[in-house]
């Protein structure tokens, strides 16, 4: 690990942007060198200024959360934007979040939708879910239940638990798709098996047997007790 770090350092000092990014990672994770978030930011910054998309994204995160540098949401958005413009899906999603909440940039639902869409088209599950929400509620785009269903489905297929629940909801109420109780139960079950209480409740309510109903209600109670104990501790 030390040898690897030295190789990165030599290349980084010569201006190799990929080596600068990897050196930043070494300092960030404490790999082959003592962990040093400030030094990580320094090398991320050097790589980011040369147009390294992953470094731009990481630098955005550092500014957003105040890691190794003073928290600055305006700077975070600046670097997310640079990475997003290069097609970095995670940066596109984060940028969408910033525009949606007005963090580091004036609130703009249309811009939020735009960046969620770019990330969603690259297969980013969280962006696909948020895009479904945008279409469902008409946030930054005209309301379209069919499109909402489409994007929830894409996220759900990747295991996104909230999307699985929403998809079950769509099938149950016929939102953007014909009503189908069997499909509703299928997707509620997928989310419930990941521990989502709202899906467990839905499954309990839809269960055809008392045994099945009790099973899902019991899981909700058990989860509530765990949360209560954690809060108490």
Sine and cosine of phi, psi and omega as CSV:
sin_phi,cos_phi,sin_psi,cos_psi,sin_omega,cos_omega
0.00,0.00,-0.64,0.77,-0.01,-1.00
-0.90,0.43,-0.66,0.75,0.02,-1.00
-0.88,0.47,-0.68,0.73,0.02,-1.00
-0.87,0.49,-0.69,0.72,0.01,-1.00
-0.88,0.47,-0.65,0.76,0.02,-1.00
-0.90,0.43,-0.63,0.78,0.04,-1.00
-0.90,0.44,-0.68,0.73,0.04,-1.00
-0.88,0.47,-0.68,0.74,-0.03,-1.00
-0.88,0.48,-0.72,0.70,0.00,-1.00
-0.87,0.49,-0.72,0.69,0.00,-1.00
-0.92,0.38,-0.64,0.77,-0.02,-1.00
-0.89,0.46,-0.67,0.74,0.00,-1.00
-0.92,0.40,-0.39,0.92,0.07,-1.00
-1.00,0.06,0.00,1.00,0.07,-1.00
0.99,-0.13,0.17,0.98,0.02,-1.00
-0.95,0.32,0.92,-0.38,-0.12,-0.99
-0.91,0.41,-0.58,0.81,0.01,-1.00
-0.93,0.38,-0.63,0.78,0.04,-1.00
-0.92,0.40,-0.60,0.80,0.04,-1.00
-0.90,0.44,-0.68,0.74,0.04,-1.00
-0.90,0.45,-0.72,0.70,-0.03,-1.00
-0.92,0.40,-0.56,0.83,0.06,-1.00
-0.92,0.40,-0.64,0.77,0.09,-1.00
-0.85,0.53,-0.68,0.73,0.04,-1.00
-0.88,0.48,-0.66,0.75,0.02,-1.00
-0.85,0.53,-0.72,0.69,0.01,-1.00
-0.94,0.35,-0.58,0.81,-0.02,-1.00
-0.91,0.41,-0.67,0.74,-0.06,-1.00
-1.00,-0.04,-0.22,0.97,-0.08,-1.00
0.96,0.28,0.63,0.78,-0.02,-1.00
-0.99,-0.11,0.95,-0.32,0.00,-1.00
0.96,0.27,0.14,0.99,-0.04,-1.00
-0.33,-0.95,0.49,-0.87,0.05,-1.00
-0.86,0.51,0.67,-0.74,0.01,-1.00
-0.85,0.53,0.75,-0.66,-0.03,-1.00
-0.46,-0.89,0.99,-0.13,-0.07,-1.00
-0.91,0.42,-0.57,0.82,0.00,-1.00
-0.90,0.43,-0.67,0.74,0.04,-1.00
-0.93,0.38,-0.57,0.82,0.05,-1.00
-0.87,0.49,-0.73,0.69,0.01,-1.00
-0.87,0.50,-0.66,0.75,0.01,-1.00
-0.82,0.57,-0.73,0.69,-0.05,-1.00
-0.98,0.19,-0.56,0.83,0.12,-0.99
-0.86,0.50,-0.66,0.75,-0.04,-1.00
-0.89,0.45,-0.69,0.72,-0.01,-1.00
-0.89,0.46,-0.68,0.73,0.01,-1.00
-0.93,0.36,-0.65,0.76,-0.02,-1.00
-0.88,0.47,-0.64,0.77,0.01,-1.00
-0.91,0.42,-0.36,0.93,0.04,-1.00
-1.00,-0.03,0.04,1.00,0.07,-1.00
1.00,-0.09,0.26,0.97,0.02,-1.00
-0.97,0.26,0.93,-0.36,-0.14,-0.99
-0.88,0.48,-0.69,0.72,-0.02,-1.00
-0.91,0.41,-0.61,0.79,0.04,-1.00
-0.92,0.39,-0.62,0.79,0.04,-1.00
-0.88,0.47,-0.67,0.74,0.03,-1.00
-0.90,0.43,-0.74,0.68,-0.01,-1.00
-0.89,0.46,-0.62,0.79,0.02,-1.00
-0.91,0.42,-0.64,0.77,0.07,-1.00
-0.86,0.52,-0.69,0.72,0.04,-1.00
-0.89,0.46,-0.66,0.75,0.01,-1.00
-0.87,0.49,-0.70,0.71,0.03,-1.00
-0.93,0.37,-0.60,0.80,-0.05,-1.00
-0.91,0.42,-0.70,0.72,-0.08,-1.00
-0.99,-0.14,-0.05,1.00,-0.01,-1.00
0.94,0.35,0.71,0.71,0.00,-1.00
-0.98,-0.22,0.93,-0.36,0.01,-1.00
0.97,0.26,0.08,1.00,-0.02,-1.00
-0.31,-0.95,0.39,-0.92,0.01,-1.00
-0.90,0.44,0.68,-0.74,0.02,-1.00
-0.84,0.54,0.76,-0.65,-0.02,-1.00
-0.44,-0.90,0.99,-0.16,-0.07,-1.00
-0.93,0.37,-0.48,0.87,0.06,-1.00
-0.90,0.43,-0.69,0.73,0.05,-1.00
-0.92,0.39,-0.61,0.79,0.03,-1.00
-0.85,0.52,-0.75,0.66,0.00,-1.00
-0.88,0.47,-0.64,0.76,0.02,-1.00
-0.83,0.56,-0.73,0.68,-0.06,-1.00
-0.98,0.18,-0.55,0.84,0.12,-0.99
-0.86,0.51,-0.67,0.74,-0.05,-1.00
-0.89,0.46,-0.69,0.72,-0.01,-1.00
-0.89,0.46,-0.68,0.73,0.02,-1.00
-0.93,0.36,-0.66,0.75,-0.01,-1.00
-0.88,0.47,-0.63,0.78,0.01,-1.00
-0.91,0.41,-0.34,0.94,0.05,-1.00
-1.00,-0.04,0.09,1.00,0.05,-1.00
1.00,-0.01,0.25,0.97,0.01,-1.00
-0.96,0.28,0.94,-0.35,-0.13,-0.99
-0.88,0.48,-0.69,0.73,-0.02,-1.00
-0.91,0.42,-0.62,0.79,0.04,-1.00
-0.92,0.39,-0.62,0.79,0.05,-1.00
-0.88,0.47,-0.68,0.73,0.03,-1.00
-0.90,0.44,-0.73,0.68,-0.01,-1.00
-0.88,0.47,-0.61,0.79,0.03,-1.00
-0.90,0.43,-0.65,0.76,0.07,-1.00
-0.85,0.52,-0.69,0.72,0.03,-1.00
-0.87,0.49,-0.67,0.74,0.00,-1.00
-0.89,0.46,-0.70,0.72,0.02,-1.00
-0.92,0.39,-0.58,0.81,-0.02,-1.00
-0.91,0.41,-0.65,0.76,-0.07,-1.00
-1.00,-0.09,-0.17,0.99,-0.05,-1.00
0.95,0.31,0.62,0.79,0.00,-1.00
-0.99,-0.16,0.93,-0.37,0.01,-1.00
0.97,0.23,0.07,1.00,-0.05,-1.00
-0.30,-0.95,0.50,-0.86,0.04,-1.00
-0.86,0.52,0.65,-0.76,0.01,-1.00
-0.84,0.54,0.75,-0.66,-0.04,-1.00
-0.46,-0.89,0.99,-0.15,-0.07,-1.00
-0.90,0.44,-0.56,0.83,0.00,-1.00
-0.91,0.41,-0.67,0.74,0.06,-1.00
-0.92,0.40,-0.62,0.79,0.04,-1.00
-0.86,0.52,-0.75,0.66,0.02,-1.00
-0.86,0.51,-0.68,0.73,-0.03,-1.00
-0.84,0.55,-0.73,0.68,-0.06,-1.00
-0.97,0.23,-0.57,0.82,0.12,-0.99
-0.86,0.51,-0.67,0.74,-0.05,-1.00
-0.90,0.44,-0.67,0.75,0.00,-1.00
-0.89,0.45,-0.68,0.74,0.01,-1.00
-0.94,0.34,-0.65,0.76,-0.01,-1.00
-0.88,0.48,-0.62,0.78,0.01,-1.00
-0.91,0.41,-0.34,0.94,0.05,-1.00
-1.00,-0.03,0.07,1.00,0.05,-1.00
1.00,-0.04,0.25,0.97,0.00,-1.00
-0.96,0.26,0.94,-0.35,-0.14,-0.99
-0.87,0.50,-0.70,0.72,-0.02,-1.00
-0.90,0.43,-0.61,0.79,0.04,-1.00
-0.92,0.38,-0.61,0.79,0.04,-1.00
-0.88,0.47,-0.67,0.74,0.04,-1.00
-0.89,0.45,-0.73,0.68,0.00,-1.00
-0.89,0.46,-0.59,0.81,0.03,-1.00
-0.90,0.43,-0.65,0.76,0.08,-1.00
-0.85,0.52,-0.69,0.73,0.04,-1.00
-0.88,0.48,-0.66,0.76,0.01,-1.00
-0.88,0.48,-0.72,0.69,0.01,-1.00
-0.92,0.38,-0.60,0.80,-0.02,-1.00
-0.91,0.41,-0.65,0.76,-0.09,-1.00
-0.99,-0.16,-0.09,1.00,-0.04,-1.00
0.95,0.33,0.63,0.77,0.00,-1.00
-1.00,-0.10,0.95,-0.31,0.02,-1.00
0.98,0.21,0.06,1.00,-0.05,-1.00
-0.31,-0.95,0.49,-0.87,0.06,-1.00
-0.85,0.52,0.64,-0.77,0.01,-1.00
-0.84,0.55,0.72,-0.70,-0.02,-1.00
-0.45,-0.89,0.99,-0.16,-0.07,-1.00
-0.90,0.43,-0.58,0.82,-0.01,-1.00
-0.91,0.42,-0.67,0.75,0.05,-1.00
-0.93,0.38,-0.60,0.80,0.04,-1.00
-0.86,0.51,-0.75,0.66,0.02,-1.00
-0.85,0.52,-0.69,0.72,-0.02,-1.00
-0.84,0.54,-0.72,0.69,-0.06,-1.00
-0.98,0.22,-0.55,0.84,0.12,-0.99
-0.88,0.48,-0.65,0.76,-0.03,-1.00
-0.89,0.45,-0.69,0.73,0.00,-1.00
-0.89,0.46,-0.68,0.73,0.01,-1.00
-0.93,0.36,-0.65,0.76,-0.01,-1.00
-0.87,0.49,-0.63,0.78,0.00,-1.00
-0.91,0.42,-0.35,0.94,0.05,-1.00
-1.00,-0.03,0.06,1.00,0.04,-1.00
1.00,-0.05,0.18,0.98,0.00,-1.00
-0.94,0.35,0.92,-0.40,-0.18,-0.98
-0.90,0.43,-0.68,0.73,0.00,-1.00
-0.91,0.40,-0.60,0.80,0.03,-1.00
-0.92,0.39,-0.60,0.80,0.04,-1.00
-0.88,0.47,-0.66,0.75,0.04,-1.00
-0.91,0.42,-0.72,0.69,0.00,-1.00
-0.88,0.48,-0.61,0.79,0.00,-1.00
-0.90,0.43,-0.68,0.73,0.08,-1.00
-0.85,0.52,-0.66,0.75,0.04,-1.00
-0.87,0.49,-0.70,0.72,0.01,-1.00
-0.87,0.50,-0.71,0.70,0.01,-1.00
-0.91,0.41,-0.61,0.79,-0.05,-1.00
-0.93,0.38,-0.70,0.72,-0.06,-1.00
-1.00,-0.09,-0.09,1.00,-0.03,-1.00
0.95,0.31,0.66,0.75,-0.01,-1.00
-1.00,-0.09,0.97,-0.26,0.01,-1.00
0.97,0.22,0.10,1.00,-0.04,-1.00
-0.30,-0.95,0.50,-0.86,0.04,-1.00
-0.87,0.50,0.57,-0.82,0.03,-1.00
-0.83,0.55,0.65,-0.76,0.01,-1.00
-0.38,-0.92,0.99,-0.15,-0.07,-1.00
-0.89,0.45,-0.57,0.82,0.00,-1.00
-0.90,0.44,-0.68,0.73,0.04,-1.00
-0.93,0.37,-0.60,0.80,0.03,-1.00
-0.86,0.50,-0.75,0.67,0.00,-1.00
-0.89,0.46,-0.65,0.76,0.01,-1.00
-0.83,0.55,-0.73,0.68,-0.06,-1.00
-0.98,0.19,-0.56,0.83,0.12,-0.99
-0.87,0.50,-0.63,0.77,-0.03,-1.00
-0.91,0.42,-0.67,0.74,0.00,-1.00
-0.86,0.50,-0.69,0.73,0.00,-1.00
-0.95,0.33,-0.63,0.77,0.00,-1.00
-0.89,0.46,-0.62,0.79,-0.01,-1.00
-0.93,0.36,-0.29,0.96,0.10,-0.99
-1.00,-0.01,0.01,1.00,0.08,-1.00
0.99,-0.13,0.18,0.98,-0.02,-1.00
-0.97,0.23,0.90,-0.44,-0.10,-0.99
-0.88,0.47,-0.63,0.78,-0.01,-1.00
-0.89,0.46,-0.57,0.82,0.04,-1.00
-0.96,0.27,-0.59,0.81,0.05,-1.00
-0.89,0.45,-0.63,0.78,0.05,-1.00
-0.91,0.42,-0.70,0.72,0.01,-1.00
-0.87,0.49,-0.68,0.73,0.02,-1.00
-0.91,0.42,-0.65,0.76,0.04,-1.00
-0.86,0.50,-0.69,0.72,-0.01,-1.00
-0.92,0.38,-0.50,0.87,-0.05,-1.00
-1.00,-0.08,-0.11,0.99,-0.05,-1.00
-0.89,0.46,0.62,-0.78,-0.04,-1.00
-1.00,-0.01,-0.24,0.97,0.01,-1.00
-0.84,-0.54,0.45,-0.89,0.01,-1.00
-0.91,0.42,-0.59,0.80,0.00,-1.00
-0.88,0.48,-0.73,0.69,0.01,-1.00
-0.91,0.42,-0.66,0.75,0.00,-1.00
-0.87,0.49,-0.74,0.67,-0.01,-1.00
-0.89,0.45,-0.59,0.80,0.00,-1.00
-0.84,0.55,-0.74,0.67,-0.07,-1.00
-0.97,0.23,-0.59,0.81,0.07,-1.00
-0.90,0.44,-0.61,0.79,0.01,-1.00
-0.89,0.46,-0.64,0.77,0.01,-1.00
-0.89,0.45,-0.62,0.78,0.02,-1.00
-0.90,0.44,-0.71,0.71,0.00,-1.00
-0.89,0.45,-0.70,0.71,0.01,-1.00
-0.88,0.48,-0.67,0.74,0.01,-1.00
-0.91,0.42,-0.64,0.77,0.02,-1.00
-0.89,0.46,-0.63,0.78,0.01,-1.00
-0.92,0.39,-0.63,0.78,0.03,-1.00
-0.89,0.45,-0.72,0.70,0.00,-1.00
-0.89,0.47,-0.68,0.74,0.01,-1.00
-0.88,0.47,-0.67,0.74,0.02,-1.00
-0.91,0.41,-0.64,0.77,0.02,-1.00
-0.90,0.43,-0.66,0.75,0.02,-1.00
-0.91,0.40,-0.59,0.81,0.00,-1.00
-0.92,0.40,-0.67,0.75,0.00,-1.00
-0.91,0.41,0.00,0.00,0.00,0.00
